[in-house]
Amino acid sequence: MTQLLLKKLTSPTGLLYLFLVLTQLATGAYAVSGIEPPLSFTLIYIFGFLWIIGFWLRADIRKRGVNWIFDMGFFLYIAWPLILPYYLLKSRGAKGLLAILYFLATYIGATLVGAVLYLFLAPQGWPGAL
């Protein structure tokens, strides 16, 4: 049981969702607190997100036997919000729409949970605490 969970978490999809949840929890907390996130967090968020998206896309393309684009890194950096939904719908059909909805729900849900956790758990007097 534990090995199965570990295997799923270390898969490209599991790592993508783990990264997404952790960074969005922090983003929600920073948004509610009014504190500007540190530059290191912003850099990790931007580059880490692009890397994990590329890692996931590369593994998924291999799994599905789709042709690889020559400069995928630049392509993802410029147009990932348009390319990934197109790829998911093209490669999975209607199930691709579910994958998009899961991603959006995780993104928004983790941000809201981070904001709520900050509001309930931040001691009085913390910067930005209400």
C-alpha positions in Angstrom: 0.0 0.0 0.0 2.7 2.5 1.0 4.8 1.5 -2.1 1.9 2.1 -4.4 1.2 5.5 -2.9 4.9 6.4 -3.1 5.0 5.3 -6.8 2.0 7.4 -7.6 3.4 10.5 -5.8 6.7 10.2 -7.6 5.1 9.8 -11.0 5.2 12.9 -13.2 1.5 13.5 -12.6 1.9 13.0 -8.9 4.8 15.4 -8.7 2.9 18.0 -10.7 0.0 17.9 -8.3 2.2 17.9 -5.2 4.1 20.9 -6.5 0.9 22.6 -7.4 -0.7 22.0 -4.0 2.3 23.1 -2.0 3.0 26.3 -4.0 -0.7 27.3 -4.2 -1.1 26.8 -0.4 1.8 29.3 0.1 0.4 31.6 -2.6 -3.0 31.7 -0.9 -1.4 32.5 2.5 0.8 35.2 1.0 -2.2 36.8 -0.8 -4.3 37.0 2.3 -1.4 38.2 4.5 -0.6 41.1 2.3 3.1 40.1 2.5 5.0 40.0 -0.8 6.4 36.5 -1.4 10.2 36.3 -1.3 12.0 36.4 -4.6 13.3 32.9 -4.0 9.7 31.6 -3.8 8.7 33.4 -6.9 11.7 32.0 -8.8 11.1 28.5 -7.6 7.4 28.8 -8.5 8.1 30.0 -12.0 11.0 27.8 -13.0 9.8 24.8 -11.0 6.3 25.0 -12.5 7.7 25.1 -16.1 10.1 22.3 -15.3 7.5 20.0 -13.8 5.0 20.8 -16.7 7.8 19.9 -19.2 8.7 16.7 -17.2 5.0 15.7 -17.2 4.5 16.5 -20.8 7.6 14.6 -21.9 6.6 11.5 -20.0 3.0 11.7 -21.3 4.2 12.2 -24.9 6.4 9.1 -24.7 3.6 7.1 -23.1 1.2 8.1 -25.9 3.7 8.0 -28.8 3.1 11.6 -29.9 5.9 13.4 -31.9 8.0 15.8 -29.8 8.3 19.5 -30.8 11.9 20.6 -31.5 12.2 23.3 -28.8 9.6 22.3 -26.2 11.1 24.4 -23.4 10.7 27.7 -25.2 7.3 26.5 -26.6 6.1 25.8 -23.1 7.4 29.1 -21.7 5.6 31.1 -24.3 2.3 29.3 -24.8 1.8 26.6 -22.1 -1.7 27.9 -21.1 -2.9 27.4 -24.7 -0.8 24.3 -25.7 -1.5 22.1 -22.7 -5.3 22.2 -22.9 -5.1 21.6 -26.7 -2.8 18.7 -26.1 -5.0 17.2 -23.4 -8.1 17.5 -25.6 -6.3 16.2 -28.7 -4.7 13.2 -26.9 -7.5 12.2 -24.6 -10.7 13.5 -26.1 -13.5 14.3 -23.6 -11.3 12.9 -20.7 -8.9 15.7 -21.4 -11.5 18.1 -20.3 -11.7 16.3 -17.0 -7.9 16.6 -16.6 -8.2 20.3 -17.2 -11.0 20.7 -14.7 -9.0 18.6 -12.1 -6.0 20.9 -12.6 -8.1 24.1 -12.3 -9.9 22.7 -9.2 -6.6 21.8 -7.5 -5.1 25.2 -8.4 -8.0 27.2 -7.1 -8.8 24.9 -4.2 -5.2 24.8 -2.8 -5.1 28.6 -3.1 -8.3 29.0 -1.1 -7.2 26.4 1.5 -3.9 28.3 1.9 -5.8 31.6 2.4 -8.3 30.0 4.9 -5.5 28.3 6.8 -3.6 31.6 7.2 -6.7 33.4 8.4 -7.5 30.7 11.0 -4.0 29.8 12.1 -2.1 33.1 12.0 -1.6 34.4 15.5 -2.6 37.9 16.3 0.0 40.4 15.4 1.5 38.5 12.5 2.2 40.7 9.5 -1.0 41.0 7.7 -3.0 38.9 10.2 -6.5 40.2 10.4 
